[in-house]
Amino acid sequence: MPEPYIARTNMAVEGPHGPVAIRVYHPQNANGVGIVWMHGGAFYLNDLDVPEADWVARCFAEAGITVVSVDYRLANDGIHYPIPSDDCLAAWRWATEHSDLGVRSGFWNIGGGSAGGNLAASVAMQARDGLAQLPRTSVLVYPVLHSELPAPSEELAEKIANIPEERRVPPEDTGKINLNYVGDPKLLFEPYAFPSYGQQQGMPPTLIINADSDDLRASGEAYGAQLVAAGVDTVVLREVGVYHGHLNEPGTPGAQKTVRRMIDWLVGSELVGEPHEGLHAATR
């Protein structure tokens, strides 16, 4: 039985550092909603075939959502910020300004998991600053938005203490990963590299889904609080019973529930708010 999308198209779009590989998922019953999606992998791992990229995109397409999945350059072999972010911005610009994929005007969203959530927030911030079309919404799943993780709440610290060692993403590891991403310690607090360090006024309505037992949950929660304080319509959810990266475990109830939550948000949930007028060019 054929899957309910027409095709997956592998192609490349032009970016400032050369062609950017993308994969477009064309729904059979498109509903006019689109998302540009970035996989995670600590900025230096993974590709378009990991479940967090391919399985998630297939689920979106089955729900009628057009997907552009971005194979941004990884932070290996001398590649550092801003190259991965620039690749994602180039893919976003192509989708929103140059593609003919049947997405209604104003219905392009942006999202990603873990490092991909960082990149999605970065593109949204650059769009807010006038470098591209503002996303309808941002969808950030267990994102890393700080170069140094905020201190966990007492409740989260108790959860972290019980995480199996192989499922941890402790602050010392996160620090090394983030330094590898930017390459230069001076860039660790650059807002486009780690969006929590920028002004949040004028950012698009945002859905954040954090993993329950996850060191990085402190980053997603703190960023959500920043958005709310800046007047951005924001929904922050905690997926109970899962660890960091659970979208790479497609057969699990937690991963399936997270995907359902994202689809509910994207296809017109009444929870989606509105961007504030006149704030899209706020300074960093």
Stockholm file with secondary structure:
# STOCKHOLM 1.0

chainA/1-284         MPEPYIARTNMAVEGPHGPVAIRVYHPQNANGVGIVWMHGGAFYLNDLDVPEADWVARCFAEAGITVVSVDYRLANDGIHYPIPSDDCLAAWRWATEHSDLGVRSGFWNIGGGSAGGNLAASVAMQARDGLAQLPRTSVLVYPVLHSELPAPSEELAEKIANIPEERRVPPEDTGKINLNYVGDPKLLFEPYAFPSYGQQQGMPPTLIINADSDDLRASGEAYGAQLVAAGVDTVVLREVGVYHGHLNEPGTPGAQKTVRRMIDWLVGSELVGEPHEGLHAATR
#=GR chainA/1-284 SS CCCSEEEEEEEEEEETTEEEEEEEEEETTCCSCEEEEECCSTTTSCCTTSTTTHHHHHHHHHTTCEEEEEECCCSCTTCCTTHHHHHHHHHHHIIIIICCSCCCTTCEEEEEETHHHHHHHHHHHHHHTTSSCCCSCEEEESCCCCSSCCCCCHHHHHHHHTSCGGGCCCHHHHHHHHHHHHSSGGGTTCTTTSGGGSCCTTCCCEEEEEEEECTTHHHHHHHHHHHHHTTCCEEEEEEEEEETTGGGCTTSHHHHHHHHHHHHHHTTCTTCCCCCTTCTTCCC
#=GC SS_cons         CCCSEEEEEEEEEEETTEEEEEEEEEETTCCSCEEEEECCSTTTSCCTTSTTTHHHHHHHHHTTCEEEEEECCCSCTTCCTTHHHHHHHHHHHIIIIICCSCCCTTCEEEEEETHHHHHHHHHHHHHHTTSSCCCSCEEEESCCCCSSCCCCCHHHHHHHHTSCGGGCCCHHHHHHHHHHHHSSGGGTTCTTTSGGGSCCTTCCCEEEEEEEECTTHHHHHHHHHHHHHTTCCEEEEEEEEEETTGGGCTTSHHHHHHHHHHHHHHTTCTTCCCCCTTCTTCCC
//
